[in-house]
Amino acid sequence: MVKVTFYSLLRSNYNIKEEFVEAASINDIIKQIMNKHPNIKQSSFRYSVVFYKGKPIHYYGFSKKIEDGEQIIFTQFVGGG
């Protein structure tokens, strides 16, 4: 299992803090999350950044496989003044 933690807009908009999913690519992990939470739109992940082992992975790197027993964080950078 992979522990997925949510921060920022994904957390506040969908009231989801963490989820456990099967090890897979980030794209497949997103599909698993969307199956569990059908109210989450695919587009919500488009501008997300995944932190894996302390390193950011952007949308074009979501083919990266996450191994069993690992943890990732989904966040979105938001601005304000």
C-alpha positions as CSV (number, residue, x, y, z in Angstrom):
1,M,0.0,0.0,0.0
2,V,1.0,3.6,-0.6
3,K,0.0,6.3,1.8
4,V,-1.2,9.4,0.0
5,T,-1.5,12.7,2.0
6,F,-3.4,15.7,0.6
7,Y,-2.7,19.4,1.3
8,S,-3.9,22.7,0.0
9,L,-6.9,22.8,-2.4
10,L,-7.4,19.1,-2.8
11,R,-7.7,18.8,1.0
12,S,-10.0,21.7,1.5
13,N,-12.2,21.3,-1.6
14,Y,-12.8,17.6,-1.2
15,N,-12.4,17.1,2.5
16,I,-9.9,14.3,2.1
17,K,-6.8,14.2,4.3
18,E,-5.2,10.9,3.4
19,E,-5.9,7.7,1.5
20,F,-4.2,4.3,1.1
21,V,-3.9,2.9,-2.4
22,E,-2.1,0.1,-4.2
23,A,1.4,0.7,-5.4
24,A,1.3,2.0,-9.0
25,S,2.3,5.0,-11.1
26,I,1.1,8.3,-9.9
27,N,-1.4,8.4,-12.8
28,D,-2.8,5.1,-11.7
29,I,-2.9,6.2,-8.1
30,I,-4.9,9.2,-9.2
31,K,-7.4,6.8,-10.9
32,Q,-7.6,4.8,-7.7
33,I,-8.4,7.9,-5.7
34,M,-11.0,9.1,-8.2
35,N,-12.7,5.6,-8.0
36,K,-12.9,6.0,-4.2
37,H,-14.0,9.6,-4.4
38,P,-16.0,10.2,-7.6
39,N,-16.6,13.8,-6.8
40,I,-12.9,14.6,-7.4
41,K,-12.4,15.8,-11.0
42,Q,-9.4,14.7,-13.0
43,S,-8.6,18.3,-13.7
44,S,-8.0,18.9,-10.0
45,F,-4.7,16.9,-10.3
46,R,-3.5,18.8,-13.4
47,Y,-1.8,21.5,-11.4
48,S,-0.8,19.4,-8.5
49,V,2.7,18.7,-7.4
50,V,3.6,15.3,-5.8
51,F,6.3,15.1,-3.3
52,Y,8.0,11.7,-3.2
53,K,11.1,11.2,-1.0
54,G,11.3,15.0,-0.6
55,K,11.5,15.7,-4.3
56,P,8.8,17.4,-6.3
57,I,7.2,15.6,-9.3
58,H,5.1,17.7,-11.7
59,Y,2.3,16.6,-14.0
60,Y,4.6,15.4,-16.8
61,G,6.4,13.1,-14.4
62,F,3.2,11.3,-13.2
63,S,4.2,8.1,-15.0
64,K,6.7,7.6,-12.1
65,K,6.0,4.3,-10.2
66,I,5.6,4.5,-6.5
67,E,6.7,1.4,-4.7
68,D,4.8,-0.5,-2.0
69,G,5.2,0.9,1.5
70,E,6.1,4.4,0.3
71,Q,4.4,7.7,1.0
72,I,3.5,10.6,-1.3
73,I,2.0,14.0,-0.8
74,F,-0.3,15.8,-3.3
75,T,-0.3,19.6,-3.0
76,Q,-1.1,22.6,-5.1
77,F,0.7,25.9,-4.9
78,V,-1.7,28.7,-4.4
79,G,-1.0,32.4,-4.3
80,G,-2.6,35.3,-2.6
81,G,-1.9,38.7,-1.3
